[in-house]
Amino acid sequence: TRRAEVRWDSRRTRLAAILAAIDAVGYRAEPYDSTRAELARRTERDRALWRLFVAGFGMMQVMMYLVPVYVTNGEMTPDVEQLMRIASLVLTLPVVLYSAAPFFVRAWRDLSARHLGMDVPVALGIGAAFAASVAATVTRSGQVYFDSVTMFVFFLLLARYFEMAARGRAAMNQERLAHRSPTVAERCI
């Protein structure tokens, strides 16, 4: 639900220290406001959909350029094959720089906090495959993995979108339940 109830002794600990500790692990704390929380959920959903769209579009386009390279089995002229690789590189750049950005940001946050979360190997895999593909394109030798990079990013973003949608539904259901429960009750003996 992305909510926490915090109680502290203000004589021993300042609120600023608690907020700094939360910020140090990569999160932002603020007083809960249901309107602001709903707006944040919508914004997050819209950003996730745009990232998913860019990754899906990039994946389809990269596959259109690399499938002929795979099908011709080395019979394509080197210049045409290089053109296909360069086009795939150009189409993969927005996927890596925009769609996969959350993986890199969270991996950096995890490493800064000396914690190895799931985003660290994901970011390493995306970065290594992309770097190897760029090197193969520049040197005109070796295999390129632009299609794998774009597909990996797309499917991970799709899974995270489904997870985010389920989390959002659970939070909304919890809000509804909280509003249905009475604030005051009278006990009769």
C-alpha positions as CSV (number, residue, x, y, z in Angstrom):
1,T,0.0,0.0,0.0
2,R,3.1,2.2,0.2
3,R,1.9,3.5,3.6
4,A,3.5,3.2,7.0
5,E,2.4,4.4,10.4
6,V,5.3,5.7,12.3
7,R,5.3,6.5,16.0
8,W,8.3,8.0,17.8
9,D,9.3,9.8,21.0
10,S,9.9,13.3,19.9
11,R,12.2,13.9,22.9
12,R,14.6,11.2,21.7
13,T,14.3,11.3,17.9
14,R,13.5,14.2,15.6
15,L,11.1,13.7,12.7
16,A,13.8,15.0,10.4
17,A,16.1,12.1,11.4
18,I,13.4,9.6,10.5
19,L,12.8,11.2,7.1
20,A,16.5,11.3,6.4
21,A,16.8,7.6,7.2
22,I,13.9,6.8,4.8
23,D,15.5,9.0,2.2
24,A,18.8,7.3,2.6
25,V,17.3,4.0,1.5
26,G,15.8,5.6,-1.6
27,Y,12.3,6.4,-0.6
28,R,10.4,9.7,-0.1
29,A,8.1,10.1,2.9
30,E,5.2,12.5,3.2
31,P,2.0,12.7,5.2
32,Y,-0.7,10.5,3.7
33,D,-3.4,12.2,1.6
34,S,-5.8,9.9,-0.4
35,T,-6.2,12.4,-3.2
36,R,-2.5,12.8,-3.6
37,A,-2.0,9.1,-3.4
38,E,-4.5,8.5,-6.2
39,L,-2.9,11.1,-8.3
40,A,0.5,9.5,-7.7
41,R,-0.9,6.1,-8.7
42,R,-2.3,7.5,-11.9
43,T,0.9,9.3,-12.8
44,E,2.9,6.1,-12.1
45,R,0.5,4.1,-14.3
46,D,0.7,6.6,-17.2
47,R,4.5,6.6,-17.0
48,A,4.6,2.8,-16.9
49,L,2.3,2.6,-20.0
50,W,4.5,5.0,-21.9
51,R,7.6,3.1,-21.0
52,L,5.9,-0.1,-22.0
53,F,4.7,1.4,-25.3
54,V,8.2,2.6,-26.2
55,A,9.7,-0.8,-25.3
56,G,7.0,-2.7,-27.3
57,F,7.3,-0.5,-30.3
58,G,11.1,-0.7,-30.2
59,M,11.0,-4.5,-29.8
60,M,8.8,-4.9,-32.9
61,Q,10.9,-2.6,-35.0
62,V,14.2,-4.2,-34.0
63,M,12.8,-7.6,-34.8
64,M,11.8,-6.4,-38.3
65,Y,15.4,-5.4,-38.9
66,L,17.1,-8.4,-37.4
67,V,14.9,-11.3,-38.5
68,P,16.1,-10.9,-42.2
69,V,19.7,-11.1,-40.9
70,Y,18.9,-14.4,-39.1
71,V,16.9,-15.8,-42.0
72,T,19.5,-15.2,-44.7
73,N,22.1,-17.2,-42.7
74,G,25.1,-15.1,-43.7
75,E,24.1,-14.6,-47.3
76,M,23.3,-10.9,-46.8
77,T,25.9,-8.5,-48.0
78,P,28.1,-7.0,-45.2
79,D,26.9,-3.5,-46.0
80,V,23.2,-4.3,-45.7
81,E,23.8,-6.4,-42.6
82,Q,25.7,-3.4,-41.0
83,L,22.8,-1.1,-42.0
84,M,20.4,-3.5,-40.2
85,R,22.6,-3.4,-37.1
86,I,22.8,0.4,-37.1
87,A,19.1,0.7,-37.5
88,S,18.6,-1.8,-34.6
89,L,21.0,0.2,-32.5
90,V,19.1,3.4,-33.1
91,L,15.8,1.8,-32.3
92,T,17.2,0.2,-29.1
93,L,18.5,3.4,-27.7
94,P,15.1,4.8,-26.6
95,V,14.3,1.4,-25.0
96,V,17.5,1.4,-23.0
97,L,17.6,5.1,-22.2
98,Y,13.9,5.6,-21.4
99,S,12.0,2.4,-20.9
100,A,14.8,0.6,-18.9
101,A,15.7,3.8,-16.9
102,P,13.8,2.6,-13.8
103,F,15.9,-0.5,-13.7
104,F,19.1,1.4,-13.7
105,V,17.9,4.0,-11.2
106,R,16.7,1.4,-8.7
107,A,19.9,-0.7,-9.3
108,W,22.0,2.4,-8.5
109,R,19.8,3.1,-5.4
110,D,20.3,-0.5,-4.2
111,L,24.0,-0.4,-4.8
112,S,24.3,2.9,-3.0
113,A,22.5,1.4,0.0
114,R,24.8,-1.7,-0.2
115,H,21.8,-3.9,-1.0
116,L,21.6,-6.3,-4.0
117,G,18.0,-6.2,-5.1
118,M,16.5,-7.7,-8.3
119,D,17.2,-4.6,-10.3
120,V,20.9,-5.0,-10.0
121,P,21.3,-8.1,-12.1
122,V,18.5,-6.9,-14.5
123,A,20.4,-3.6,-15.1
124,L,23.7,-5.5,-15.5
125,G,22.2,-7.8,-18.0
126,I,20.6,-5.1,-20.0
127,G,23.7,-2.9,-19.9
128,A,26.1,-5.7,-20.8
129,A,24.0,-7.0,-23.7
130,F,23.6,-3.5,-25.1
131,A,27.3,-2.7,-24.7
132,A,28.3,-5.9,-26.4
133,S,25.9,-5.3,-29.2
134,V,27.2,-1.7,-29.7
135,A,30.8,-3.0,-29.7
136,A,29.8,-5.7,-32.3
137,T,28.1,-3.0,-34.4
138,V,31.1,-0.6,-34.3
139,T,33.7,-3.3,-35.0
140,R,31.5,-5.1,-37.6
141,S,32.2,-8.4,-36.0
142,G,30.4,-10.7,-33.5
143,Q,26.7,-11.0,-32.6
144,V,24.3,-8.3,-31.7
145,Y,21.6,-8.7,-29.1
146,F,19.4,-5.7,-29.6
147,D,16.4,-7.9,-30.1
148,S,17.0,-9.7,-26.8
149,V,17.6,-6.4,-25.0
150,T,14.3,-4.9,-26.2
151,M,12.3,-8.0,-25.6
152,F,13.7,-8.5,-22.1
153,V,12.9,-4.9,-21.2
154,F,9.4,-5.2,-22.7
155,F,8.5,-8.4,-20.9
156,L,9.9,-7.1,-17.6
157,L,8.0,-3.9,-17.9
158,L,4.8,-5.8,-18.8
159,A,5.2,-8.0,-15.7
160,R,5.8,-5.0,-13.5
161,Y,2.8,-3.2,-15.0
162,F,0.5,-6.2,-14.1
163,E,2.1,-6.2,-10.6
164,M,1.5,-2.4,-10.2
165,A,-2.1,-2.8,-11.4
166,A,-2.8,-5.5,-8.8
167,R,-1.1,-3.5,-6.1
168,G,-3.3,-0.5,-7.0
169,R,-6.5,-2.6,-6.9
170,A,-5.5,-3.9,-3.5
171,A,-4.8,-0.4,-2.2
172,M,-8.2,0.8,-3.5
173,N,-10.0,-2.1,-1.9
174,Q,-8.3,-1.4,1.4
175,E,-9.3,2.3,1.2
176,R,-12.9,1.2,0.5
177,L,-12.9,-1.1,3.5
178,A,-11.3,1.6,5.7
179,H,-14.1,4.0,4.7
180,R,-16.8,1.4,5.4
181,S,-15.7,0.7,9.0
182,P,-17.4,3.0,11.5
183,T,-15.2,5.6,13.3
184,V,-17.2,5.2,16.6
185,A,-18.9,2.2,18.1
186,E,-20.9,1.8,21.2
187,R,-20.6,-1.3,23.3
188,C,-23.7,-2.4,25.2
189,I,-23.4,-4.6,28.2
